[in-house]
Amino acid sequence: MRKSFAAAALALFLPMAAHAMGFGNDTGENTYDMGYQKAMDGDFDGAVMVLQAVVSEDPKNADAWNMLGYSYRNQGKADEAWDAYERALALDPEHKGAHEYIGEWYLMQGDVASAKAQLEKLHTLCPSGCVEVETLEASIAKAEGNS
């Protein structure tokens, strides 16, 4: 009985100790997930804080750069958003989310033609269609008054 209690206690303690010391592969992903969730919940200030930490730790994380751009764009920080989207696309030129969001960025600037160029890129990336195409198409239609 005593051995099983010690084994159970050790089994509970070791993962927590490893996590506290920075071991484990879920730390960065949970941080990205937290930033993503904050952005989706409309907490753009919180999302920017979290996602800046993510890209500081992992500057090659195209998803984090993309969500950072999304959060900046929703804060009205167009230049910062553009820079983040460019970083995402430099890391992954076929990042569908970044192409969609940069298309949305163009629409905020009133540049429908450039948004349509991003839409064409998305059509190339997902010829059978994808949510990014649908979303950007709807935003372009709305911008053109065809909603």
C-alpha positions as CSV (number, residue, x, y, z in Angstrom):
1,M,0.0,0.0,0.0
2,R,2.8,2.4,0.9
3,K,4.6,1.7,-2.4
4,S,1.5,2.4,-4.5
5,F,0.9,5.7,-2.6
6,A,4.5,6.8,-3.2
7,A,4.3,5.8,-6.9
8,A,1.0,7.7,-7.3
9,A,2.5,10.8,-5.6
10,L,5.6,10.6,-7.8
11,A,3.4,10.1,-11.0
12,L,1.6,13.3,-10.1
13,F,4.6,15.3,-9.0
14,L,7.0,14.6,-11.9
15,P,4.8,16.1,-14.7
16,M,4.1,19.2,-12.7
17,A,7.8,19.6,-11.8
18,A,8.8,19.2,-15.4
19,H,6.3,21.7,-16.5
20,A,7.4,24.2,-13.9
21,M,11.0,23.9,-15.0
22,G,10.0,24.5,-18.6
23,F,10.1,21.0,-19.9
24,G,7.3,19.7,-22.1
25,N,6.2,20.6,-25.6
26,D,2.9,22.2,-24.9
27,T,4.0,25.5,-23.4
28,G,4.4,27.5,-26.6
29,E,1.3,26.0,-28.2
30,N,-0.8,26.8,-25.2
31,T,0.5,30.4,-25.3
32,Y,-0.4,30.6,-29.0
33,D,-3.8,29.1,-28.3
34,M,-4.3,31.6,-25.5
35,G,-3.4,34.5,-27.9
36,Y,-5.7,33.1,-30.6
37,Q,-8.6,32.7,-28.2
38,K,-8.1,36.3,-26.9
39,A,-8.2,37.6,-30.5
40,M,-11.3,35.5,-31.3
41,D,-13.0,36.8,-28.1
42,G,-12.2,40.4,-29.1
43,D,-9.6,41.0,-26.5
44,F,-7.1,42.5,-29.0
45,D,-4.9,44.2,-26.3
46,G,-4.5,40.9,-24.5
47,A,-4.0,39.0,-27.7
48,V,-1.2,41.4,-28.8
49,M,0.6,40.9,-25.4
50,V,0.4,37.1,-25.6
51,L,1.3,36.9,-29.3
52,Q,4.2,39.3,-29.0
53,A,5.6,36.9,-26.4
54,V,5.0,34.0,-28.7
55,V,6.9,35.5,-31.7
56,S,9.6,36.7,-29.4
57,E,10.2,33.1,-28.3
58,D,9.5,31.6,-31.7
59,P,10.1,34.1,-34.5
60,K,9.4,31.5,-37.1
61,N,5.8,30.9,-36.0
62,A,3.8,32.1,-39.1
63,D,0.5,31.4,-37.4
64,A,1.4,33.7,-34.4
65,W,2.6,36.5,-36.8
66,N,-0.7,36.2,-38.7
67,M,-2.8,36.4,-35.5
68,L,-0.7,39.3,-34.3
69,G,-1.5,41.1,-37.5
70,Y,-5.2,40.3,-37.1
71,S,-5.1,41.7,-33.6
72,Y,-3.2,44.8,-34.6
73,R,-5.6,45.4,-37.5
74,N,-8.6,45.1,-35.2
75,Q,-6.9,47.7,-32.9
76,G,-6.7,50.0,-35.9
77,K,-2.9,49.7,-36.1
78,A,-2.5,49.3,-39.8
79,D,1.3,49.6,-40.1
80,E,1.9,47.1,-37.3
81,A,-0.7,44.7,-38.9
82,W,1.0,45.0,-42.3
83,D,4.4,44.2,-40.8
84,A,3.1,41.1,-39.0
85,Y,1.3,39.8,-42.1
86,E,4.5,40.3,-44.1
87,R,6.4,38.3,-41.5
88,A,3.8,35.5,-41.7
89,L,4.0,35.4,-45.5
90,A,7.8,35.6,-45.5
91,L,7.8,32.5,-43.3
92,D,5.0,30.7,-45.2
93,P,4.2,32.2,-48.6
94,E,1.2,29.9,-48.9
95,H,-0.4,30.8,-45.5
96,K,-4.1,31.0,-46.4
97,G,-5.0,33.0,-43.2
98,A,-2.4,35.6,-43.9
99,H,-3.6,36.1,-47.5
100,E,-7.2,36.4,-46.3
101,Y,-6.3,38.9,-43.6
102,I,-4.0,41.0,-45.8
103,G,-6.9,41.1,-48.2
104,E,-9.1,42.4,-45.4
105,W,-6.3,44.9,-44.6
106,Y,-6.4,46.2,-48.2
107,L,-10.2,46.6,-47.9
108,M,-9.7,48.7,-44.8
109,Q,-7.5,50.9,-46.9
110,G,-10.1,51.1,-49.6
111,D,-7.9,49.1,-52.1
112,V,-10.4,46.6,-53.5
113,A,-8.1,45.7,-56.4
114,S,-5.4,44.5,-54.1
115,A,-7.8,42.6,-52.0
116,K,-9.0,40.8,-55.2
117,A,-5.4,40.0,-55.9
118,Q,-5.2,38.2,-52.5
119,L,-8.4,36.4,-53.3
120,E,-6.9,35.2,-56.6
121,K,-3.9,33.9,-54.7
122,L,-6.3,32.1,-52.3
123,H,-8.1,30.5,-55.3
124,T,-4.7,29.2,-56.4
125,L,-3.9,27.8,-52.9
126,C,-7.3,26.1,-52.5
127,P,-8.8,25.4,-55.9
128,S,-11.7,23.4,-54.3
129,G,-12.5,26.3,-52.1
130,C,-11.8,27.0,-48.4
131,V,-13.1,29.2,-45.6
132,E,-10.5,31.9,-46.3
133,V,-11.8,32.3,-49.9
134,E,-15.4,32.4,-48.7
135,T,-14.7,35.0,-46.0
136,L,-12.6,37.3,-48.3
137,E,-15.2,37.0,-51.1
138,A,-17.9,38.1,-48.7
139,S,-15.9,41.0,-47.4
140,I,-15.1,42.2,-51.0
141,A,-18.7,41.9,-52.0
142,K,-19.7,44.0,-48.9
143,A,-17.0,46.6,-49.8
144,E,-18.4,46.8,-53.3
145,G,-21.9,47.2,-52.0
146,N,-23.0,43.7,-53.3
147,S,-23.8,42.2,-49.9
